């Protein structure tokens, strides 16, 4: 989703994990995108890899016969992770040079659009692990879930999101909420998603393209004012469900934007193998492989559901992006009617 302002255009999107040997559908539609292994290597020396990706992007544009050419630069994120705001400035300065070169070479006969797929919090972040509280609660940290008390933790990058596989999601949530660093914990319970924090519990339900948010023991997402406004406008049905579009419009500037759709999709389609428990971590903290700390001191990170982790920019010369958008709406907006071809070599 994209939030547009006069000065900048910000977006909110759920980033999806990449797995070696598997490509997300959008990757097959890129003229250039680095491999999974290259994405990892880019964190070692993001300055040099970013320059390499700019060269690869230029080559993809020069060689592409397509009306729309898509390039995805994985190294922009490690530039921010490793260098913070300095890295952000370098990313924008160098891509500006590429844009000016393209405009000069093509005598203005090109329309350039750029966006990011998540925000960054620009905060130095310390790694937090949950092994201790899980063990204290009687769980065993394992590589796969074989027994009732096994918990397999998805340790990816040093981000503000973490997934846990378990047969006892509610009990795992109880355990991890003993850590102050946790912001939100989510898991499926029957036909709804439970969302918890240290103050209480709420539920998200889904039916026929509509979502329902119910504060059970606490307004976890601080959505009550939005819900009251939607009711006053007649946007809720008899069972309290609200259309996807209305939730999006109502919460685009909220502390936790567009969460009903994003969480539901996370458990029902975005993830390749959804963990039973998903949690987000407060800014200033992150969670991931401890070995990564030998290569990087985190100056910025992302992954959570709050505004700063979610909102980012869309810049386009087409003049067509005039309202908030989700990531999936960008291509249809800037290139209406165009269907990106599938490139099986990816």
TORFIVEX-393660 format. One record per atom (N, C-alpha, C): residue in three letters; y, x, z. Coordinates in steps of 0.001 Angstrom, whole numbers. Atoms other than C-alpha are relative to their C-alpha. Example, Ala and Ser with C-alpha at 12.3 -4.5 7.8 and 13.67 -1.06 7.14 Angstrom:
<pts>
  rest        y        x        z
   ala    -1190      890        0
   ala    -4500    12300     7800
   ala     1200      900        0
   ser    -1190     -820      -60
   ser    -1060    13670     7140
   ser     1090     -770      730
</pts>
This chain:
<pts>
  rest        y        x        z
   unk    -1157      834        0
   unk        0        0        0
   unk     1223      882        0
   unk    -1206     -807      128
   unk     3495     1254     -797
   unk     1180     -748      589
   unk    -1237      577     -502
   unk     6641      595     1116
   unk     1146      657     -740
   unk    -1080     -542      805
   unk     9720      992    -1079
   unk     1319      -80      758
   unk    -1356       10     -528
   unk    13182     1972      135
   unk      908      598    -1067
   unk     -907     -572      978
   unk    16323     3077    -1702
   unk     -130     1516      -70
   unk       37    -1455      -49
   unk    15928     6673     -565
   unk    -1372      558     -348
   unk     1359     -505      221
   unk    12155     7035     -788
   unk     -950    -1167     -119
   unk     1009     1040      164
   unk     9028     5106    -1593
   unk    -1247      441      737
   unk     1099     -387     -884
   unk     6311     5170     1023
   unk    -1213     -891     -218
   unk     1221      772      227
   unk     2694     4052      778
   unk     -935       11     1183
   unk     1011       83    -1045
   unk      -62     2967     3117
   unk    -1330     -226     -675
   unk     1295      111      638
   unk    -3611     3544     1995
   unk    -1081      535      905
   unk     1139     -549     -712
   unk    -6978     4123     3420
   unk     -570     1130     -846
   unk      630    -1094      719
   unk    -8264     7547     2432
   unk    -1511     -127      140
   unk     1450      103      -46
   unk   -11962     7653     1567
   unk     -644     1372       18
   unk      688    -1269     -135
   unk   -14340    10431     2499
   unk     -705      362    -1302
   unk      722     -493     1156
   unk   -15805    12584     -242
   unk    -1254      710      486
   unk     1272     -584     -378
   unk   -19406    13700     -102
   unk     -498      852    -1163
   unk      523     -876     1050
   unk   -20952    16626    -2014
   unk    -1064     -735     -807
   unk      979      656      868
   unk   -22843    15285    -5016
   unk      335    -1447     -304
   unk     -397     1389      236
   unk   -21117    11902    -4887
   unk     1484      -31     -357
   unk    -1405      153      369
   unk   -17870    10878    -6545
   unk      412    -1453      163
   unk     -558     1340      -82
   unk   -15736     7888    -5730
   unk      376     -473    -1407
   unk     -322      508     1336
   unk   -15020     5598    -8704
   unk     1316      530     -571
   unk    -1287     -478      514
   unk   -11406     6782    -8932
   unk      -97     1435     -523
   unk      129    -1382      450
   unk   -12564    10400    -9363
   unk     -451       79    -1453
   unk      474       26     1383
   unk   -14297     9487   -12630
   unk     1124     -361     -972
   unk    -1119      403      849
   unk   -10935     8326   -13950
   unk     1119     1041       -7
   unk     -989    -1078      -28
   unk    -9067    11580   -13307
   unk     -219      959    -1168
   unk       88    -1071      992
   unk    -8288    14023   -16099
   unk     -217     1340      690
   unk      269    -1186     -806
   unk    -8210    16680   -13397
   unk     -162     -411     1460
   unk      171      125    -1442
   unk    -9610    16632    -9851
   unk     -943     1116      422
   unk      817    -1102     -485
   unk   -11057    19525    -7844
   unk    -1334     -523      521
   unk     1295      367     -546
   unk   -14675    19506    -6727
   unk       73      -64     1522
   unk       65      103    -1463
   unk   -15702    18788    -3136
   unk       90     1386      646
   unk      -15    -1348     -571
   unk   -16327    22489    -2462
   unk     1362      660     -173
   unk    -1337     -553      222
   unk   -12992    23489    -4002
   unk     1003     -595      973
   unk     -895      643     -961
   unk   -11259    20975    -1751
   unk      -69      709     1352
   unk      149     -723    -1256
   unk   -12685    22788     1272
   unk      610     1386      -59
   unk     -535    -1350      174
   unk   -11776    26239      -60
   unk     1526       -2        6
   unk    -1462       54       97
   unk    -8190    25099     -621
   unk      688      169     1352
   unk     -591     -151    -1326
   unk    -7621    25142     3159
   unk      132     1463      415
   unk      -71    -1414     -360
   unk    -8179    28916     3285
   unk     1313      616     -459
   unk    -1251     -522      544
   unk    -5205    29724     1059
   unk      661    -1083     -839
   unk     -529     1144      751
   unk    -3445    26497      118
   unk     1141      348     -948
   unk    -1108     -372      895
   unk     -397    28238    -1390
   unk     -528      362    -1390
   unk      536     -447     1284
   unk    -2453    29943    -4101
   unk     -768    -1103     -704
   unk      782     1052      639
   unk    -4762    26984    -4689
   unk      917    -1093     -542
   unk     -935     1005      501
   unk    -1807    24640    -5059
   unk      609      459    -1330
   unk     -516     -527     1271
   unk     -335    26915    -7749
   unk    -1051     -154    -1099
   unk     1096      155      959
   unk    -3739    26889    -9459
   unk     -112    -1455     -462
   unk      130     1413      364
   unk    -3849    23093    -9366
   unk     1164     -478     -851
   unk    -1126      343      871
   unk     -382    22830   -10882
   unk     -273      470    -1430
   unk      367     -511     1325
   unk    -1603    24996   -13771
   unk    -1058     -905     -634
   unk     1049      870      515
   unk    -4716    22832   -14145
   unk      551    -1370     -396
   unk     -640     1272      323
   unk    -2553    19702   -14105
   unk      756      100    -1318
   unk     -736     -214     1254
   unk     -345    21129   -16869
   unk     -976       53    -1177
   unk      991      -75     1065
   unk    -3429    21959   -18945
   unk     -589    -1371     -310
   unk      553     1339      203
   unk    -4854    18469   -18407
   unk      972     -876     -778
   unk    -1018      787      703
   unk    -1587    16893   -19567
   unk      129      439    -1451
   unk     -160     -517     1365
   unk    -1328    19161   -22624
   unk    -1198     -353     -877
   unk     1225      213      768
   unk    -4940    18534   -23680
   unk     -428    -1460      -76
   unk      455     1383      -74
   unk    -5249    14839   -22865
   unk      456     -812    -1214
   unk     -376      904     1092
   unk    -5360    12393   -25790
   unk      367    -1398      513
   unk     -167     1334     -573
   unk    -4927     9457   -23395
   unk     1471     -355      204
   unk    -1379      429     -288
   unk    -1734     7401   -23031
   unk      394      244     1454
   unk     -239     -259    -1418
   unk    -2082     7825   -19235
   unk     -915     1136      443
   unk      756    -1152     -497
   unk    -3170    11154   -17751
   unk      108       35     1518
   unk       31       47    -1459
   unk    -4238    11282   -14096
   unk     -482     1341      545
   unk      367    -1250     -661
   unk    -4309    14439   -11984
   unk       93     -190     1507
   unk       36      122    -1460
   unk    -5278    14599    -8295
   unk      -41     1400      594
   unk     -113    -1328     -577
   unk    -4182    17708    -6380
   unk     -438      -33     1462
   unk      529       52    -1365
   unk    -6321    18172    -3276
   unk      740      943      940
   unk     -591    -1041     -841
   unk    -4350    21192    -2027
   unk     1344     -389      608
   unk    -1269      429     -595
   unk    -1170    19258    -1242
   unk     -176     -291     1485
   unk      235      314    -1407
   unk    -2713    18042     2014
   unk     -167     1250      861
   unk       72    -1210     -815
   unk    -3801    21487     3296
   unk     1310      779       52
   unk    -1323     -622      -79
   unk     -319    22753     2429
   unk      757     -532     1210
   unk     -669      594    -1150
   unk      994    20315     5034
   unk     -748      291     1290
   unk      799     -250    -1203
   unk    -1883    20793     7463
   unk      257     1400      554
   unk      -95    -1394     -420
   unk    -1455    24564     7562
   unk     1437      461      213
   unk    -1380     -482      -23
   unk     2292    24934     7021
   unk     1001    -1025      524
   unk     -900     1023     -521
   unk     3767    21664     8295
   unk     1081     -384     -995
   unk    -1095      444      860
   unk     7166    20647     6927
   unk      338     1037    -1061
   unk     -216    -1043     1009
   unk     7546    24013     5190
   unk     -937     -211    -1180
   unk      957      264     1063
   unk     4405    23204     3230
   unk      377    -1202     -832
   unk     -446     1197      722
   unk     5748    19777     2332
   unk     1132      344     -961
   unk    -1123     -404      857
   unk     8952    21311      980
   unk     -485      813    -1194
   unk      540     -811     1093
   unk     6969    23843    -1073
   unk     -721     -868    -1030
   unk      702      918      902
   unk     4777    21088    -2533
   unk      985     -720     -905
   unk     -962      782      775
   unk     7763    19029    -3629
   unk      840      885     -916
   unk     -797     -907      828
   unk     9778    22003    -4898
   unk     -777      448    -1234
   unk      777     -523     1118
   unk     6951    23325    -7054
   unk     -408    -1082     -988
   unk      340     1073      937
   unk     5921    19974    -8483
   unk     1257     -454     -747
   unk    -1253      296      704
   unk     9602    19372    -9314
   unk      176      951    -1186
   unk      -88     -965     1101
   unk     9530    22561   -11400
   unk     -916     -395    -1149
   unk      921      439     1048
   unk     6479    21276   -13255
   unk      558    -1201     -753
   unk     -567     1198      640
   unk     8173    17934   -13928
   unk     1140      370     -946
   unk    -1115     -429      847
   unk    11304    19632   -15282
   unk     -503      714    -1251
   unk      579     -688     1149
   unk     9167    21836   -17531
   unk     -571    -1005     -997
   unk      581     1015      871
   unk     7314    18813   -18899
   unk     1072     -800     -721
   unk    -1098      750      627
   unk    10528    16921   -19530
   unk      687      818    -1081
   unk     -630     -874      989
   unk    12001    19920   -21354
   unk     -881      152    -1233
   unk      905     -226     1126
   unk     8924    20591   -23481
   unk     -173    -1245     -860
   unk      228     1247      752
   unk     8574    16935   -24477
   unk     1299     -735     -313
   unk    -1327      542      305
   unk    12297    16349   -24852
   unk      191    -1391      599
   unk     -173     1258     -723
   unk    12149    13536   -22312
   unk     -999    -1078     -359
   unk      950     1030      457
   unk     9308    11708   -24090
   unk    -1233      -31      900
   unk     1083      107     -968
   unk     7199    11360   -20949
   unk      511     -748     1220
   unk     -347      681    -1248
   unk     7248     9100   -17922
   unk     -971      457     1080
   unk      807     -616    -1044
   unk     6007    10752   -14750
   unk        3     -893     1238
   unk      131      710    -1275
   unk     4703     8945   -11660
   unk     -789      887      948
   unk      694     -793    -1011
   unk     3630    10663    -8443
   unk     -131     -812     1274
   unk      166      634    -1296
   unk     2210     9410    -5187
   unk     -955      828      836
   unk     1006     -570     -892
   unk      194    10530    -2180
   unk     -911    -1136      457
   unk      937     1049     -400
   unk    -2818     8695     -749
   unk      -57     -196     1507
   unk     -106      237    -1441
   unk    -1893     8913     2944
   unk     1250      701      513
   unk    -1130     -666     -617
   unk      887     9950     5293
   unk     -433     1264      731
   unk      257    -1176     -843
   unk     1152    13041     7508
   unk      914     -125     1210
   unk     -799      234    -1205
   unk     2358    13096    11106
   unk      901     1166      387
   unk     -838    -1179     -288
   unk     3992    16598    11104
   unk       -9      353     1483
   unk      143     -356    -1414
   unk     2677    17237    14603
   unk    -1089     1044      166
   unk     1047     -950     -345
   unk      825    20276    15889
   unk    -1077     -749      774
   unk     1077      839     -533
   unk    -2578    18873    16783
   unk    -1120      847      591
   unk     1106     -668     -674
   unk    -5264    19989    19225
   unk    -1282     -785     -235
   unk     1297      626      252
   unk    -8940    19313    18599
   unk     -562     -590     1287
   unk      612      654    -1159
   unk   -10601    16843    20965
   unk    -1426     -412     -364
   unk     1398      362      203
   unk   -14372    16352    21284
   unk     -397    -1083      997
   unk      415     1124     -830
   unk   -16220    13389    22764
   unk    -1410      166      539
   unk     1362     -248     -455
   unk   -19564    14981    23556
   unk     -140     -219     1507
   unk      109       66    -1464
   unk   -18806    15131    27286
   unk      -76    -1437      503
   unk        9     1379     -499
   unk   -17972    11447    27833
   unk    -1215     -767     -501
   unk     1202      659      514
   unk   -20878    10371    25631
   unk    -1228      417      812
   unk     1126     -478     -806
   unk   -23329    12544    27574
   unk       40     -588     1404
   unk     -143      587    -1337
   unk   -21939    11266    30873
   unk     -451    -1456       13
   unk      409     1407      104
   unk   -22673     7730    29635
   unk    -1480     -142     -354
   unk     1435       51      249
   unk   -26300     8664    28954
   unk     -414      142    -1447
   unk      319     -155     1412
   unk   -26076     9318    25215
   unk     -387     1441     -319
   unk      393    -1309      489
   unk   -27597    12231    23321
   unk      656      235    -1353
   unk     -623     -334     1273
   unk   -25631    13938    20551
   unk    -1089      519     -936
   unk     1086     -331      917
   unk   -27985    14124    17554
   unk      520       50    -1437
   unk     -378      -70     1413
   unk   -27897    14816    13825
   unk     -309    -1303     -727
   unk      306     1316      555
   unk   -29388    11378    13122
   unk     -401     -920     1148
   unk      297      985    -1046
   unk   -30026     8190    15074
   unk    -1469     -399      -84
   unk     1419      308      -58
   unk   -33686     7942    16017
   unk     -345     -906     1182
   unk      282      782    -1197
   unk   -33526     6352    19458
   unk     1240     -762      440
   unk    -1068      880     -468
   unk   -31400     3855    21351
   unk     1208      771      509
   unk    -1092     -747     -620
   unk   -29289     6567    23026
   unk      525     1137     -860
   unk     -502    -1033      901
   unk   -28724     8840    20020
   unk     1372     -389     -560
   unk    -1291      180      671
   unk   -25184     9254    18675
   unk      180     1138     -988
   unk     -271     -998     1040
   unk   -24564    11063    15384
   unk     1484      -87     -351
   unk    -1448      -16      198
   unk   -20919    12094    15042
   unk      327      598    -1360
   unk     -466     -514     1287
   unk   -19297    12533    11631
   unk     1130      994      253
   unk    -1013    -1033     -240
   unk   -17460    15833    12075
   unk      453      540    -1346
   unk     -545     -437     1287
   unk   -15364    16301     8970
   unk     1214      891      250
   unk    -1207     -781     -208
   unk   -11846    17687     8753
   unk      617     -294     1354
   unk     -714      181    -1267
   unk    -9489    17973    11704
   unk     1038    -1107     -182
   unk     -838     1158      306
   unk    -8086    14477    11324
   unk       48     -964     1183
   unk     -171      967    -1082
   unk    -7034    11506    13466
   unk     -920    -1209     -168
   unk     1022     1026      174
   unk   -10137     9511    12542
   unk    -1344      631      313
   unk     1342     -492     -279
   unk   -13741     9845    13695
   unk     -983    -1156     -122
   unk     1054     1003      112
   unk   -16950     7965    12877
   unk    -1211      403      824
   unk     1190     -250     -810
   unk   -20013     7629    15114
   unk    -1090     -998     -356
   unk     1155      838      298
   unk   -23463     6322    14201
   unk     -799     -216     1281
   unk      673      335    -1253
   unk   -25261     4526    17022
   unk     -645    -1376     -103
   unk      575     1337      -96
   unk   -27434     1547    17884
   unk      647     -805     1118
   unk     -673      670    -1117
   unk   -25164      701    20840
   unk     1519      179     -120
   unk    -1429     -229      254
   unk   -21619      485    19451
   unk      917     -381     1154
   unk     -881      418    -1103
   unk   -20082    -1422    22384
   unk      -40     1021     1133
   unk      124     -988    -1076
   unk   -21426     1109    24898
   unk      654     1320     -387
   unk     -678    -1206      474
   unk   -20204     4018    22774
   unk     1515     -173      106
   unk    -1435      275     -129
   unk   -16770     2385    22656
   unk      450      118     1452
   unk     -317     -129    -1427
   unk   -16800     2103    26458
   unk      150     1465      385
   unk        6    -1416     -370
   unk   -17565     5830    26695
   unk     1218      735     -548
   unk    -1095     -773      599
   unk   -14960     7168    24254
   unk     1361     -460      498
   unk    -1274      492     -523
   unk   -12222     4949    25716
   unk      355      614     1347
   unk     -327     -751    -1210
   unk   -12424     7115    28825
   unk      918     1179     -306
   unk     -892    -1072      411
   unk   -10489     9701    26818
   unk     1361     -575     -352
   unk    -1354      495      248
   unk    -6708     9190    26798
   unk      435      219    -1440
   unk     -422     -325     1359
   unk    -6480    10687    23302
   unk     -349    -1089    -1019
   unk      430     1058      928
   unk    -8142     7622    21736
   unk     1107    -1039     -164
   unk     -991     1042      290
   unk    -5812     5141    20033
   unk     -666    -1358     -196
   unk      717     1245      283
   unk    -8156     2456    18626
   unk    -1483      301     -186
   unk     1437      -77      249
   unk   -11925     1898    18625
   unk     -432    -1306     -659
   unk      392     1176      772
   unk   -13568     -475    16124
   unk    -1499        0     -257
   unk     1417      143      340
   unk   -17086    -1794    15573
   unk     -286    -1457     -346
   unk      407     1346      369
   unk   -18847    -4809    14074
   unk     -755     -662     1151
   unk      749      798     -972
   unk   -20083    -7541    16389
   unk     -228    -1372     -629
   unk      355     1222      740
   unk   -21923   -10390    14658
   unk      802      -65    -1299
   unk     -704      155     1268
   unk   -19532   -11605    11912
   unk     1464      425       67
   unk    -1384     -423     -119
   unk   -16296    -9986    13109
   unk       77     1457      450
   unk     -258    -1365     -447
   unk   -14779    -6573    13817
   unk      723      -53     1342
   unk     -656     -136    -1301
   unk   -13922    -5763    17426
   unk      937     1205      -68
   unk     -985    -1078      -56
   unk   -10764    -3660    17861
   unk      452      149     1451
   unk     -301     -209    -1413
   unk   -10195    -2117    21289
   unk      920     1202      202
   unk     -705    -1176     -497
   unk    -7800      206    23064
   unk     -105       -4     1520
   unk      117     -111    -1449
   unk    -7223     1111    26704
   unk      496    -1253      725
   unk     -573     1181     -646
   unk    -5407    -2178    27380
   unk     -786    -1280     -244
   unk      678     1262      263
   unk    -7703    -4755    25830
   unk     -803      -15    -1276
   unk      902      193     1139
   unk    -9687    -6172    22938
   unk      499    -1133     -883
   unk     -334     1030      977
   unk    -8996    -8137    19762
   unk    -1109      -77    -1029
   unk     1028      187     1013
   unk   -11095    -9434    16868
   unk      636     -261    -1356
   unk     -411      291     1374
   unk   -10726    -9536    13105
   unk    -1166     -679     -711
   unk     1004      736      749
   unk   -12636   -12145    11129
   unk      414     -139    -1453
   unk     -262      111     1437
   unk   -12920   -12736     7394
   unk     -734    -1214     -564
   unk      651     1116      695
   unk   -13633   -15768     5225
   unk      751     -293    -1286
   unk     -549      424     1293
   unk   -13033   -16338     1533
   unk     1354      631     -324
   unk    -1242     -683      329
   unk   -10306   -13726     1050
   unk     1103     -161     1028
   unk     -985      214    -1050
   unk    -8548   -14660     4300
   unk     -473      684     1285
   unk      321     -715    -1236
   unk    -8383   -12800     7618
   unk      577     -734     1206
   unk     -475      587    -1260
   unk    -8022   -13967    11209
   unk       60     1101     1059
   unk     -172     -939    -1104
   unk    -6655   -11846    14029
   unk       97     -786     1297
   unk       14      701    -1282
   unk    -7431   -12967    17564
   unk      112     1011     1131
   unk     -146     -844    -1192
   unk    -6129   -11229    20680
   unk     -857     -608     1104
   unk      907      516    -1030
   unk    -8941   -11651    23206
   unk      529      336     1395
   unk     -530     -414    -1307
   unk    -8002    -9648    26292
   unk     1249      853     -144
   unk    -1223     -766      211
   unk    -5012    -7920    24717
   unk      404       -8    -1464
   unk     -522      -52     1362
   unk    -2779    -7841    21630
   unk      -21     1460     -454
   unk      236    -1418      259
   unk    -4212    -4487    20576
   unk      879      544    -1129
   unk     -775     -451     1154
   unk    -2379    -4265    17235
   unk     1465     -417       70
   unk    -1372      506     -160
   unk      847    -5875    18537
   unk      366     -922    -1165
   unk     -163      909     1134
   unk      434    -8570    15896
   unk      460    -1400      395
   unk     -309     1358     -413
   unk     1302   -11634    17991
   unk     1303     -533     -605
   unk    -1236      503      624
   unk     4929   -11874    16742
   unk     -188     -343    -1482
   unk      251      276     1419
   unk     3725   -11680    13118
   unk     -830    -1264     -158
   unk      858     1176       69
   unk     1060   -14284    13763
   unk      790    -1270      281
   unk     -836     1166     -306
   unk     3575   -16667    15336
   unk      917     -349    -1167
   unk     -865      224     1162
   unk     5890   -16218    12359
   unk     -796     -602    -1159
   unk      841      537     1070
   unk     3043   -16876     9906
   unk     -366    -1462      275
   unk      291     1392     -364
   unk     2107   -20042    11813
   unk     1209     -893     -249
   unk    -1222      786      176
   unk     5718   -21229    11773
   unk      285     -271    -1478
   unk     -220      154     1435
   unk     5786   -20758     7996
   unk    -1134     -772     -672
   unk     1112      759      553
   unk     2566   -22722     7571
   unk     -992      845     -779
   unk      875     -923      724
   unk      616   -19667     6402
   unk    -1419       49      569
   unk     1338       -7     -595
   unk    -2376   -20212     8724
   unk     -709    -1313     -306
   unk      754     1232      195
   unk    -5166   -22681     8031
   unk     -461     -539     1350
   unk      420      644    -1241
   unk    -6856   -24911    10593
   unk     -823      886      910
   unk      819     -908     -804
   unk    -9124   -22089    11758
   unk      722     1297      338
   unk     -782    -1178     -341
   unk    -6330   -19528    12090
   unk      -64     1133    -1006
   unk       89    -1047     1017
   unk    -7111   -17589     8890
   unk     1283       44     -838
   unk    -1210     -233      799
   unk    -4255   -16103     6839
   unk     -411      752    -1263
   unk      366     -657     1253
   unk    -4394   -14993     3213
   unk      267     1501       76
   unk     -148    -1454       64
   unk    -4753   -11298     2446
   unk     1433      388     -360
   unk    -1358     -320      456
   unk    -1392   -11250      621
   unk     1034     -258     1092
   unk     -966      315    -1058
   unk      433   -12896     3529
   unk      -89      996     1158
   unk      137    -1033    -1033
   unk    -1021   -10430     6074
   unk      686     1282     -454
   unk     -603    -1214      542
   unk       59    -7590     3812
   unk     1520      -49      106
   unk    -1455      130      -10
   unk     3622    -8864     3457
   unk      563      -17     1419
   unk     -503      140    -1370
   unk     3972    -9660     7163
   unk      -43     1305      771
   unk      218    -1182     -844
   unk     2719    -6316     8506
   unk      322     1318     -687
   unk     -245    -1234      743
   unk     3890    -3794     5886
   unk      837     1011      783
   unk     -827     -898     -798
   unk     6462    -2362     8324
   unk     -443       57     1458
   unk      481       53    -1381
   unk     4367    -2888    11454
   unk     -465     1377      477
   unk      523    -1238     -583
   unk     3194     -157    13815
   unk    -1356      346     -603
   unk     1306     -165      639
   unk     -305     -688    12375
   unk      -23     -898    -1241
   unk     -164      851     1183
   unk      245    -1918     8800
   unk    -1312     -394     -670
   unk     1074      514      845
   unk    -2215    -4108     6873
   unk    -1383      264      579
   unk     1264     -380     -634
   unk    -4989    -3507     9396
   unk    -1149     -974     -272
   unk     1153      879      265
   unk    -7100    -6683     8850
   unk     -744      378    -1279
   unk      618     -374     1274
   unk    -7735    -5753     5215
   unk     -616     1388       74
   unk      456    -1397       18
   unk    -8091    -2017     5831
   unk    -1254      196      850
   unk     1176     -142     -853
   unk   -10538    -2276     8718
   unk    -1199     -724     -603
   unk     1117      747      567
   unk   -12641    -4955     7049
   unk     -605      752    -1188
   unk      478     -759     1145
   unk   -12867    -2907     3869
   unk     -718     1271      427
   unk      649    -1223     -491
   unk   -13785      200     5881
   unk    -1454     -268      383
   unk     1364      347     -401
   unk   -16852    -1576     7267
   unk     -806     -664    -1116
   unk      685      796     1024
   unk   -17658    -3481     4061
   unk      280      465    -1422
   unk     -150     -397     1401
   unk   -17131    -1312     1001
   unk      630     1351     -252
   unk     -680    -1270      252
   unk   -14824     1703     1284
   unk     -912     1176      320
   unk      857    -1110     -441
   unk   -17260     3948     3175
   unk    -1355      -47     -696
   unk     1310      -98      636
   unk   -20454     5169     1545
   unk    -1082     -449      974
   unk      950      373    -1049
   unk   -22437     4873     4787
   unk      809     -249     1272
   unk     -937      266    -1103
   unk   -20210     3131     7354
   unk     -606      329     1362
   unk      465     -211    -1375
   unk   -20564     4433    10921
   unk      137    -1291      789
   unk      -61     1215     -815
   unk   -21179     1767    13535
   unk     1263      -58      842
   unk    -1239      -66     -776
   unk   -18139     2938    15501
   unk     1009      869     -745
   unk    -1100     -770      561
   unk   -14832     4050    14007
   unk     1102       63     1036
   unk    -1102      -90     -951
   unk   -12027     5385    16140
   unk     1128      826     -587
   unk    -1158     -790      383
   unk    -8524     6664    15567
   unk      562      671     1246
   unk     -437     -872    -1080
   unk    -6879     9335    17688
   unk     1519       95      -22
   unk    -1446      -51     -107
   unk    -3317     9554    18935
   unk      553     1252     -672
   unk     -653    -1152      621
   unk     -905    11839    17099
   unk      209     1106     1032
   unk      -17    -1150     -893
   unk     -863    15327    18571
   unk    -1408      484      309
   unk     1416     -334     -179
   unk    -4662    15315    18634
   unk     -729     -234    -1310
   unk      843      222     1162
   unk    -7387    15476    16009
   unk    -1435      260      424
   unk     1392     -243     -350
   unk   -11166    15734    15909
   unk     -769      434    -1233
   unk      789     -511     1108
   unk   -13542    17715    13721
   unk     -781     1233      400
   unk      807    -1196     -245
   unk   -15670    20832    13379
   unk      827     1068      713
   unk     -714    -1054     -728
   unk   -14662    23481    15907
   unk      101     1284     -817
   unk      -66    -1206      827
   unk   -15431    26195    13337
   unk     1253       27     -870
   unk    -1205       50      824
   unk   -12444    24994    11309
   unk     1196      623      696
   unk    -1118     -555     -760
   unk   -10160    26196    14094
   unk      145     1503     -196
   unk      -84    -1432      292
   unk   -10978    29794    13093
   unk      825      269    -1253
   unk     -680     -181     1276
   unk    -9253    29191     9755
   unk     1388     -637      -38
   unk    -1261      732      103
   unk    -6334    26934    10557
   unk      478     -477     1364
   unk     -673      648    -1122
   unk    -3883    25930    13265
   unk      711    -1210     -579
   unk     -498     1221      624
   unk    -3063    22317    12492
   unk     1470     -241      329
   unk    -1427      285     -144
   unk      677    21847    11929
   unk      307    -1461     -319
   unk     -150     1411      356
   unk      165    18310    10656
   unk    -1377     -528     -368
   unk     1262      602      420
   unk    -2698    15902    10097
   unk      192    -1494     -238
   unk      -76     1411      392
   unk    -3526    12292     9263
   unk    -1360     -637      235
   unk     1290      681      -68
   unk    -6303     9704     9210
   unk       38    -1326      731
   unk      -54     1206     -804
   unk    -5253     6984    11657
   unk      589    -1192     -731
   unk     -475     1256      575
   unk    -4044     3441    11089
   unk     1470     -279      263
   unk    -1402      288     -292
   unk     -507     3766    12384
   unk      891      329    -1203
   unk     -917      -85     1130
   unk     2554     3798    10140
   unk      156     1436     -528
   unk     -279    -1368      445
   unk     3172     7567    10059
   unk    -1218      630     -665
   unk     1213     -518      632
   unk     -460     8350     9168
   unk     -286     -711    -1318
   unk      357      857     1124
   unk     -516     5628     6539
   unk     1026        3    -1126
   unk    -1048      187     1014
   unk     2824     5380     4742
   unk      322     1312     -695
   unk     -404    -1177      766
   unk     3692     7799     1961
   unk      789     -463    -1217
   unk     -962      285     1056
   unk     5599     7909    -1314
   unk     -654     -386    -1321
   unk      275      179     1419
   unk     5416     6621    -4839
   unk     1315      222     -726
   unk    -1167     -268      843
   unk     7923     8072    -7310
   unk     -413     -255    -1443
   unk      368      303     1378
   unk     7884     6709   -10846
   unk     1226     -150     -883
   unk    -1075      130      977
   unk    10070     6942   -13913
   unk     -110    -1288     -799
   unk      192     1234      779
   unk     8735     3625   -15223
   unk      945    -1110      425
   unk     -864     1062     -510
   unk    11037     1521   -13051
   unk     -741    -1270      360
   unk      781     1218     -207
   unk     8186     -910   -12452
   unk     -414     -215     1449
   unk      410      146    -1395
   unk     7453     -261    -8769
   unk     1204     -426      827
   unk    -1191      551     -671
   unk     9926    -2525    -6995
   unk     -329     -714     1310
   unk      397      732    -1203
   unk     7940    -3892    -4051
   unk    -1175      723      633
   unk     1129     -671     -657
   unk     5264    -2845    -1541
   unk    -1298     -155     -788
   unk     1254      -26      741
   unk     1927    -1895    -3094
   unk    -1110      651      823
   unk     1161     -747     -463
   unk    -1562     -926    -2044
   unk     -352     1027    -1079
   unk      340    -1071      936
   unk    -3068     2142    -3687
   unk     -638     -530    -1273
   unk      678      536     1168
   unk    -5253       64    -5995
   unk      912     -726     -971
   unk     -950      716      856
   unk    -2165    -1654    -7394
   unk      948      939     -744
   unk     -963     -930      588
   unk     -362     1522    -8492
   unk     -138       76    -1517
   unk      189     -121     1453
   unk    -1898     2016   -11963
   unk      331    -1309     -711
   unk     -380     1248      672
   unk    -1686    -1713   -12865
   unk     1505     -256        6
   unk    -1446      211      -65
   unk     1984    -1605   -11812
   unk      742      944     -934
   unk     -744     -967      823
   unk     3160     1588   -13536
   unk     -494       28    -1443
   unk      547       51     1363
   unk      874     1126   -16578
   unk     -700    -1337     -210
   unk      612     1335       74
   unk      307    -2653   -16871
   unk     -856     -172    -1254
   unk      895      267     1124
   unk    -2648    -3652   -19032
   unk     -858     1173     -413
   unk      772    -1172      392
   unk    -4002     -117   -19297
   unk    -1219      156      904
   unk     1236     -213     -744
   unk    -7603      494   -18251
   unk     -373     1471      -99
   unk      333    -1418       11
   unk    -8365     4068   -17237
   unk    -1453      193     -438
   unk     1378     -238      449
   unk   -11430     5397   -19079
   unk     -810      741     1066
   unk      892     -699     -907
   unk   -14446     6655   -17152
   unk     -430     1311     -637
   unk      348    -1332      501
   unk   -15071    10374   -17550
   unk    -1258      457      725
   unk     1283     -254     -656
   unk   -18727    10987   -16845
   unk     -186     1461      386
   unk      140    -1404     -382
   unk   -18247    14770   -16652
   unk      402      242     1445
   unk     -364     -151    -1409
   unk   -16767    14209   -13183
   unk    -1182     -368      858
</pts>
